[in-house]
Amino acid sequence: MNTLADTLGQRSNRGVEGMIRSTQGAAHQAVDHLADGAEHLATHADRLAQRSAAALRDHTEHLRERARHAADNTIVHIRQEPLKSVLIAGAIGAAIGALFTLLGRSRH
């Protein structure tokens, strides 16, 4: 014989089981949604890394070109005014030497 308590207990168990299934379904949907979002982020991160690498290559090439241009201009200037270039180089060397001397004294 089913008593009222047994009937209520069975209904309660079915209700709890239904809530558990519902919660499991919601959890599975949330995990699926997070996985999709992670894949999307990974794709964008990969694209960003590729763009960054390309930009870095372009910037490096631009800097190399500027350095070549500066070196060429320096050579032209030295050929046009060799005495002035030697005097400038000597002055820069003396300034660097004086700076090292001052730095060496301040450490002692």
N, C-alpha and C positions, 0 to 999 in steps of 0.2 A: 504494500500500500504506500502510495505516495502521500506524504503529508505536505502540508502547506510549506513547511520549512524546507523540505526536499525540493519542491517545485521552485521556491524562491532562490534556493542555492544553485539549482541548475541554470535558472535564468541569469543569476548573477555571474556564474562561471562563463556562460555564453557571452554576456556583456563584456566581461573582462577579456576574454579571448578575442572578441571583436575589436576592442580597443587596442590590444596588443598587435593584431594584424594591421590595423589602421596606422598605428605608430611605426610599425616596421615598414609599411609602404611609404610613409612620409620620409622615414630615414633613408630608404633606398633612393627615393627621388632626390633628396638633398645630396646624397653621395654622388649620384649621377650628374647632378647639376654642378657640383664642385669639380668633378673630373673633367667635364666639358670646359669649365672655366680655366682649369689648369692647362688643358691642351691649347686653348685659345691664347693664354699668356705665353706658353712656350713658343708658339708660332710667332707671336709678336716679338718676343725676346730674340729669337733667331734672326728675324728680319732686321731688328735694330742692331744686332751685332754685325750683320753683314754690311749694313749701311755705314756703321761706325768704322769698320775696317776699310771700306772703300774711301771714306772721307779722310781717314788717316793716311792712306796711300797717296791720295791726291795732294794733301797738305805737305807730306814729306817730299813729294816730287817738286812742288812749288818752292819749298825751302831750298832744295838742292839747286834749282834753277837760279834762285836769287843769290845763293852763295857763289855759283859759277860766274854770274854777272858781276858780283862785287869783286871777285878775284881778277876777272878780266879788266875791270876798271882800275884796279890797283896796279896791275902790270902796265897798263897804258900810262897811268900817272907817273909811275917810277921811270918809265922810258922817256917821258916828256920832261921831267924835272928830277934827274937823279940826285943832284946835290941836296935839294930840298928834302927829298925822301930819306936820304941818309941822315940828315940832321934831325928830322922828325923821329926816325927810328931810334937814334941815339938818345934823344930827350925822353922818349917813352921808356927805353931801357933803364936810364938813370932814375926815373921816377919809380919804376918798379923796384929797382935795387934799394932806393931810399925807403920805400914802403916796407920791404922785407927787413931792413935794418931796424926800423922803428918797431915792427912787430916782434922781432927777436929780442929787443931790449925790454919790451913791456912784459914779456913772459918770465924774465929773470928777476 
